[in-house]
Amino acid sequence: MSAEFWLSDEQWGAIEPLLPRNQPGPEREDDRRIISGIVHVLKVGCRWQDCPSVYGPSTTIYNRFRRWAMRGI
């Protein structure tokens, strides 16, 4: 799909150290994949539920964005 936005290794290297670690709960979806989904939604302007499934579950993408935004991450 040509509309996918994946982070380069350089971009991911800058972001990864800033993310929270050791979060409780079930097995986490891949942060790089989820952030790519967040970038997709923000760049394209689509609804969270319309984010391509290649980025993971839309509810996970939205919830992660919301939690991180509320924490200032």
Chimera marker file (.cmm) of the C-alpha trace (Angstrom):
<marker_set name="trace">
<marker id="1" x="0.000" y="0.000" z="0.000" r="1" g="1" b="0" radius="0.5"/>
<marker id="2" x="1.595" y="3.258" z="-1.124" r="1" g="1" b="0" radius="0.5"/>
<marker id="3" x="-0.189" y="5.314" z="1.568" r="1" g="1" b="0" radius="0.5"/>
<marker id="4" x="1.763" y="3.651" z="4.392" r="1" g="1" b="0" radius="0.5"/>
<marker id="5" x="4.149" y="5.755" z="6.469" r="1" g="1" b="0" radius="0.5"/>
<marker id="6" x="6.887" y="3.766" z="8.138" r="1" g="1" b="0" radius="0.5"/>
<marker id="7" x="9.564" y="5.339" z="10.298" r="1" g="1" b="0" radius="0.5"/>
<marker id="8" x="13.109" y="5.097" z="9.005" r="1" g="1" b="0" radius="0.5"/>
<marker id="9" x="15.787" y="3.548" z="11.232" r="1" g="1" b="0" radius="0.5"/>
<marker id="10" x="17.129" y="7.043" z="11.913" r="1" g="1" b="0" radius="0.5"/>
<marker id="11" x="13.712" y="8.385" z="12.936" r="1" g="1" b="0" radius="0.5"/>
<marker id="12" x="13.033" y="5.352" z="15.106" r="1" g="1" b="0" radius="0.5"/>
<marker id="13" x="16.444" y="5.701" z="16.776" r="1" g="1" b="0" radius="0.5"/>
<marker id="14" x="15.540" y="9.242" z="17.825" r="1" g="1" b="0" radius="0.5"/>
<marker id="15" x="12.089" y="8.306" z="19.153" r="1" g="1" b="0" radius="0.5"/>
<marker id="16" x="12.635" y="4.930" z="20.827" r="1" g="1" b="0" radius="0.5"/>
<marker id="17" x="14.617" y="6.175" z="23.874" r="1" g="1" b="0" radius="0.5"/>
<marker id="18" x="11.798" y="8.620" z="24.709" r="1" g="1" b="0" radius="0.5"/>
<marker id="19" x="9.102" y="5.959" z="25.016" r="1" g="1" b="0" radius="0.5"/>
<marker id="20" x="7.953" y="4.538" z="28.363" r="1" g="1" b="0" radius="0.5"/>
<marker id="21" x="9.240" y="1.083" z="29.282" r="1" g="1" b="0" radius="0.5"/>
<marker id="22" x="7.992" y="-1.734" z="31.511" r="1" g="1" b="0" radius="0.5"/>
<marker id="23" x="4.322" y="-0.861" z="31.214" r="1" g="1" b="0" radius="0.5"/>
<marker id="24" x="1.913" y="-3.254" z="32.967" r="1" g="1" b="0" radius="0.5"/>
<marker id="25" x="-0.726" y="-5.120" z="31.043" r="1" g="1" b="0" radius="0.5"/>
<marker id="26" x="-0.927" y="-7.605" z="28.204" r="1" g="1" b="0" radius="0.5"/>
<marker id="27" x="1.757" y="-8.106" z="25.559" r="1" g="1" b="0" radius="0.5"/>
<marker id="28" x="2.327" y="-4.766" z="23.849" r="1" g="1" b="0" radius="0.5"/>
<marker id="29" x="1.927" y="-4.196" z="20.144" r="1" g="1" b="0" radius="0.5"/>
<marker id="30" x="5.148" y="-3.094" z="18.430" r="1" g="1" b="0" radius="0.5"/>
<marker id="31" x="5.717" y="0.602" z="19.243" r="1" g="1" b="0" radius="0.5"/>
<marker id="32" x="7.303" y="1.314" z="15.860" r="1" g="1" b="0" radius="0.5"/>
<marker id="33" x="4.286" y="-0.111" z="14.074" r="1" g="1" b="0" radius="0.5"/>
<marker id="34" x="1.853" y="1.823" z="16.287" r="1" g="1" b="0" radius="0.5"/>
<marker id="35" x="3.716" y="5.123" z="15.849" r="1" g="1" b="0" radius="0.5"/>
<marker id="36" x="3.692" y="4.574" z="12.102" r="1" g="1" b="0" radius="0.5"/>
<marker id="37" x="-0.091" y="4.194" z="12.363" r="1" g="1" b="0" radius="0.5"/>
<marker id="38" x="-0.342" y="7.414" z="14.366" r="1" g="1" b="0" radius="0.5"/>
<marker id="39" x="1.720" y="9.235" z="11.730" r="1" g="1" b="0" radius="0.5"/>
<marker id="40" x="-0.521" y="7.799" z="9.018" r="1" g="1" b="0" radius="0.5"/>
<marker id="41" x="-3.711" y="9.073" z="10.675" r="1" g="1" b="0" radius="0.5"/>
<marker id="42" x="-2.267" y="12.519" z="11.376" r="1" g="1" b="0" radius="0.5"/>
<marker id="43" x="-0.755" y="12.901" z="7.919" r="1" g="1" b="0" radius="0.5"/>
<marker id="44" x="-3.702" y="11.569" z="5.890" r="1" g="1" b="0" radius="0.5"/>
<marker id="45" x="-6.400" y="12.990" z="8.148" r="1" g="1" b="0" radius="0.5"/>
<marker id="46" x="-8.457" y="9.821" z="8.240" r="1" g="1" b="0" radius="0.5"/>
<marker id="47" x="-10.471" y="8.568" z="11.205" r="1" g="1" b="0" radius="0.5"/>
<marker id="48" x="-8.652" y="6.324" z="13.665" r="1" g="1" b="0" radius="0.5"/>
<marker id="49" x="-10.928" y="3.432" z="12.738" r="1" g="1" b="0" radius="0.5"/>
<marker id="50" x="-9.965" y="3.839" z="9.066" r="1" g="1" b="0" radius="0.5"/>
<marker id="51" x="-6.246" y="3.394" z="9.720" r="1" g="1" b="0" radius="0.5"/>
<marker id="52" x="-4.948" y="0.442" z="7.648" r="1" g="1" b="0" radius="0.5"/>
<marker id="53" x="-4.739" y="-2.787" z="9.641" r="1" g="1" b="0" radius="0.5"/>
<marker id="54" x="-1.057" y="-3.140" z="8.721" r="1" g="1" b="0" radius="0.5"/>
<marker id="55" x="-0.359" y="-0.730" z="11.610" r="1" g="1" b="0" radius="0.5"/>
<marker id="56" x="-2.275" y="-2.809" z="14.145" r="1" g="1" b="0" radius="0.5"/>
<marker id="57" x="-5.688" y="-2.485" z="15.765" r="1" g="1" b="0" radius="0.5"/>
<marker id="58" x="-7.149" y="1.011" z="15.372" r="1" g="1" b="0" radius="0.5"/>
<marker id="59" x="-8.211" y="1.097" z="19.028" r="1" g="1" b="0" radius="0.5"/>
<marker id="60" x="-4.632" y="0.365" z="20.099" r="1" g="1" b="0" radius="0.5"/>
<marker id="61" x="-3.292" y="3.102" z="17.849" r="1" g="1" b="0" radius="0.5"/>
<marker id="62" x="-5.786" y="5.631" z="19.201" r="1" g="1" b="0" radius="0.5"/>
<marker id="63" x="-5.366" y="4.606" z="22.847" r="1" g="1" b="0" radius="0.5"/>
<marker id="64" x="-1.578" y="4.751" z="22.637" r="1" g="1" b="0" radius="0.5"/>
<marker id="65" x="-1.734" y="8.210" z="20.992" r="1" g="1" b="0" radius="0.5"/>
<marker id="66" x="-4.133" y="9.472" z="23.654" r="1" g="1" b="0" radius="0.5"/>
<marker id="67" x="-2.143" y="8.097" z="26.604" r="1" g="1" b="0" radius="0.5"/>
<marker id="68" x="1.154" y="9.414" z="25.269" r="1" g="1" b="0" radius="0.5"/>
<marker id="69" x="-0.370" y="12.798" z="24.444" r="1" g="1" b="0" radius="0.5"/>
<marker id="70" x="-1.807" y="13.120" z="27.941" r="1" g="1" b="0" radius="0.5"/>
<marker id="71" x="1.644" y="12.342" z="29.385" r="1" g="1" b="0" radius="0.5"/>
<marker id="72" x="3.358" y="14.805" z="27.067" r="1" g="1" b="0" radius="0.5"/>
<marker id="73" x="5.342" y="12.102" z="25.271" r="1" g="1" b="0" radius="0.5"/>
<link id1="1" id2="2" r="1" g="1" b="0" radius="0.2"/>
<link id1="2" id2="3" r="1" g="1" b="0" radius="0.2"/>
<link id1="3" id2="4" r="1" g="1" b="0" radius="0.2"/>
<link id1="4" id2="5" r="1" g="1" b="0" radius="0.2"/>
<link id1="5" id2="6" r="1" g="1" b="0" radius="0.2"/>
<link id1="6" id2="7" r="1" g="1" b="0" radius="0.2"/>
<link id1="7" id2="8" r="1" g="1" b="0" radius="0.2"/>
<link id1="8" id2="9" r="1" g="1" b="0" radius="0.2"/>
<link id1="9" id2="10" r="1" g="1" b="0" radius="0.2"/>
<link id1="10" id2="11" r="1" g="1" b="0" radius="0.2"/>
<link id1="11" id2="12" r="1" g="1" b="0" radius="0.2"/>
<link id1="12" id2="13" r="1" g="1" b="0" radius="0.2"/>
<link id1="13" id2="14" r="1" g="1" b="0" radius="0.2"/>
<link id1="14" id2="15" r="1" g="1" b="0" radius="0.2"/>
<link id1="15" id2="16" r="1" g="1" b="0" radius="0.2"/>
<link id1="16" id2="17" r="1" g="1" b="0" radius="0.2"/>
<link id1="17" id2="18" r="1" g="1" b="0" radius="0.2"/>
<link id1="18" id2="19" r="1" g="1" b="0" radius="0.2"/>
<link id1="19" id2="20" r="1" g="1" b="0" radius="0.2"/>
<link id1="20" id2="21" r="1" g="1" b="0" radius="0.2"/>
<link id1="21" id2="22" r="1" g="1" b="0" radius="0.2"/>
<link id1="22" id2="23" r="1" g="1" b="0" radius="0.2"/>
<link id1="23" id2="24" r="1" g="1" b="0" radius="0.2"/>
<link id1="24" id2="25" r="1" g="1" b="0" radius="0.2"/>
<link id1="25" id2="26" r="1" g="1" b="0" radius="0.2"/>
<link id1="26" id2="27" r="1" g="1" b="0" radius="0.2"/>
<link id1="27" id2="28" r="1" g="1" b="0" radius="0.2"/>
<link id1="28" id2="29" r="1" g="1" b="0" radius="0.2"/>
<link id1="29" id2="30" r="1" g="1" b="0" radius="0.2"/>
<link id1="30" id2="31" r="1" g="1" b="0" radius="0.2"/>
<link id1="31" id2="32" r="1" g="1" b="0" radius="0.2"/>
<link id1="32" id2="33" r="1" g="1" b="0" radius="0.2"/>
<link id1="33" id2="34" r="1" g="1" b="0" radius="0.2"/>
<link id1="34" id2="35" r="1" g="1" b="0" radius="0.2"/>
<link id1="35" id2="36" r="1" g="1" b="0" radius="0.2"/>
<link id1="36" id2="37" r="1" g="1" b="0" radius="0.2"/>
<link id1="37" id2="38" r="1" g="1" b="0" radius="0.2"/>
<link id1="38" id2="39" r="1" g="1" b="0" radius="0.2"/>
<link id1="39" id2="40" r="1" g="1" b="0" radius="0.2"/>
<link id1="40" id2="41" r="1" g="1" b="0" radius="0.2"/>
<link id1="41" id2="42" r="1" g="1" b="0" radius="0.2"/>
<link id1="42" id2="43" r="1" g="1" b="0" radius="0.2"/>
<link id1="43" id2="44" r="1" g="1" b="0" radius="0.2"/>
<link id1="44" id2="45" r="1" g="1" b="0" radius="0.2"/>
<link id1="45" id2="46" r="1" g="1" b="0" radius="0.2"/>
<link id1="46" id2="47" r="1" g="1" b="0" radius="0.2"/>
<link id1="47" id2="48" r="1" g="1" b="0" radius="0.2"/>
<link id1="48" id2="49" r="1" g="1" b="0" radius="0.2"/>
<link id1="49" id2="50" r="1" g="1" b="0" radius="0.2"/>
<link id1="50" id2="51" r="1" g="1" b="0" radius="0.2"/>
<link id1="51" id2="52" r="1" g="1" b="0" radius="0.2"/>
<link id1="52" id2="53" r="1" g="1" b="0" radius="0.2"/>
<link id1="53" id2="54" r="1" g="1" b="0" radius="0.2"/>
<link id1="54" id2="55" r="1" g="1" b="0" radius="0.2"/>
<link id1="55" id2="56" r="1" g="1" b="0" radius="0.2"/>
<link id1="56" id2="57" r="1" g="1" b="0" radius="0.2"/>
<link id1="57" id2="58" r="1" g="1" b="0" radius="0.2"/>
<link id1="58" id2="59" r="1" g="1" b="0" radius="0.2"/>
<link id1="59" id2="60" r="1" g="1" b="0" radius="0.2"/>
<link id1="60" id2="61" r="1" g="1" b="0" radius="0.2"/>
<link id1="61" id2="62" r="1" g="1" b="0" radius="0.2"/>
<link id1="62" id2="63" r="1" g="1" b="0" radius="0.2"/>
<link id1="63" id2="64" r="1" g="1" b="0" radius="0.2"/>
<link id1="64" id2="65" r="1" g="1" b="0" radius="0.2"/>
<link id1="65" id2="66" r="1" g="1" b="0" radius="0.2"/>
<link id1="66" id2="67" r="1" g="1" b="0" radius="0.2"/>
<link id1="67" id2="68" r="1" g="1" b="0" radius="0.2"/>
<link id1="68" id2="69" r="1" g="1" b="0" radius="0.2"/>
<link id1="69" id2="70" r="1" g="1" b="0" radius="0.2"/>
<link id1="70" id2="71" r="1" g="1" b="0" radius="0.2"/>
<link id1="71" id2="72" r="1" g="1" b="0" radius="0.2"/>
<link id1="72" id2="73" r="1" g="1" b="0" radius="0.2"/>
</marker_set>
